[in-house]
Amino acid sequence: MQKIVAIIRPDRLQVVKKALEDLDHAGMTLTEVRGHGVQRGITEQWRGQTFPVEYLTKVKVEMVVRDEDVEPIVSRIVEAARSGEVGDGKIFIAPVTSAIRIRTGERDEAAL
C-alpha cells in the first residue's frame, strides 16, 4: 500500500476529484493548507497598494491505495491539476505498512 499526498491549487480540486472518480478512486481526505514553494509566494495589488503574499492557499489531497493503483492515480492527478504555471503543486508517495478499518477490524488492503 502507498500513501499519495498531492498539494494542489484549490481551483483544480473539482477537476482532480472528477478524474479520480472516473478511476473509481473517490476516497480521499482533504485539508486546506497554506505554504510556499521555491517561488516564495506572490505579489498582489489591492487599492493601488502592492503587498507580498508569502503563504498561498492550497488543498492537500491524501489517499492510501494499492501498489498497482499508484501510477494511474498519480498520472490522473498530474493531468487534472496541471495549469502549466508556477505553483501547480507537488505529489509525494510514501509506503504504508498497515491500515485498519475501525468499524470491522479489517486490516491492510481489506481495510481500503
C-alpha positions as CSV (number, residue, x, y, z in Angstrom):
1,M,0.0,0.0,0.0
2,Q,1.1,3.5,-0.7
3,K,0.0,6.9,0.6
4,I,-0.3,9.6,-2.1
5,V,-0.2,13.2,-0.9
6,A,-1.0,15.8,-3.5
7,I,-0.7,19.6,-2.8
8,I,-2.8,21.3,-5.5
9,R,-4.4,24.6,-6.3
10,P,-7.8,25.0,-4.8
11,D,-9.4,25.8,-8.1
12,R,-8.3,22.5,-9.5
13,L,-9.8,20.4,-6.8
14,Q,-13.1,19.6,-8.6
15,V,-11.3,18.6,-11.7
16,V,-9.0,16.3,-9.8
17,K,-11.9,14.8,-7.8
18,K,-13.7,14.0,-11.1
19,A,-10.6,12.4,-12.6
20,L,-10.2,10.2,-9.6
21,E,-13.9,9.3,-9.5
22,D,-13.6,8.2,-13.2
23,L,-10.9,5.7,-12.0
24,D,-13.2,4.5,-9.1
25,H,-10.9,6.0,-6.5
26,A,-13.1,8.6,-4.9
27,G,-12.0,8.1,-1.3
28,M,-9.7,10.9,-0.2
29,T,-9.0,13.2,2.8
30,L,-8.8,16.9,2.0
31,T,-7.1,19.6,4.1
32,E,-6.9,23.3,3.3
33,V,-3.2,24.2,3.8
34,R,-1.0,27.3,3.4
35,G,2.6,27.5,2.3
36,H,5.0,28.3,-0.5
37,G,7.5,26.5,-2.7
38,V,10.6,27.8,-4.4
39,Q,8.7,30.9,-5.7
40,R,8.3,32.2,-2.1
41,G,4.8,33.5,-2.6
42,I,3.4,36.1,-4.9
43,T,2.8,39.9,-5.0
44,E,-0.7,41.2,-5.2
45,Q,-2.3,44.6,-5.6
46,W,-5.2,46.0,-3.7
47,R,-6.5,49.6,-3.8
48,G,-3.3,50.7,-5.5
49,Q,-1.1,49.2,-2.9
50,T,1.3,46.3,-3.7
51,F,1.9,43.7,-0.9
52,P,3.5,40.3,-0.7
53,V,1.5,37.2,-0.1
54,E,4.1,34.8,1.4
55,Y,1.9,31.8,2.1
56,L,-0.5,30.7,-0.7
57,T,-3.7,28.7,0.0
58,K,-3.5,25.1,-1.4
59,V,-5.5,21.9,-0.9
60,K,-3.8,18.7,0.4
61,V,-5.4,15.6,-1.0
62,E,-4.4,12.4,0.8
63,M,-5.3,8.8,-0.1
64,V,-3.9,5.3,0.6
65,V,-4.1,2.9,-2.4
66,R,-2.9,-0.5,-3.5
67,D,0.6,-0.5,-5.0
68,E,-0.7,-1.3,-8.5
69,D,-3.0,1.7,-8.4
70,V,-0.3,4.3,-7.7
71,E,0.8,5.2,-11.2
72,P,-2.7,5.5,-12.8
73,I,-3.8,7.7,-9.9
74,V,-0.7,9.9,-10.0
75,S,-1.0,10.3,-13.7
76,R,-4.6,11.4,-13.4
77,I,-3.8,13.9,-10.7
78,V,-0.9,15.4,-12.7
79,E,-3.1,15.7,-15.8
80,A,-6.1,17.2,-13.9
81,A,-4.1,19.6,-11.7
82,R,-1.6,20.9,-14.2
83,S,-2.1,24.5,-15.4
84,G,1.4,24.9,-16.7
85,E,2.2,27.7,-14.4
86,V,4.4,28.0,-11.3
87,G,2.5,26.9,-8.2
88,D,0.7,23.9,-9.6
89,G,1.8,21.8,-6.6
90,K,3.6,18.6,-5.7
91,I,2.8,14.9,-5.2
92,F,4.5,12.8,-2.6
93,I,4.3,9.0,-2.4
94,A,5.2,7.0,0.7
95,P,4.8,3.4,1.8
96,V,2.1,2.5,4.3
97,T,2.9,-0.5,6.5
98,S,-0.6,-1.2,7.8
99,A,-4.2,0.0,7.7
100,I,-7.1,-0.9,9.9
101,R,-10.8,-0.2,9.4
102,I,-12.0,0.7,12.8
103,R,-15.6,-0.4,12.3
104,T,-14.8,-4.0,11.3
105,G,-11.2,-4.5,12.4
106,E,-10.2,-5.4,8.8
107,R,-6.6,-4.9,8.1
108,D,-4.3,-3.8,5.3
109,E,-5.7,-4.0,1.8
110,A,-9.1,-5.3,3.0
111,A,-9.4,-2.1,5.0
112,L,-9.0,0.1,2.0
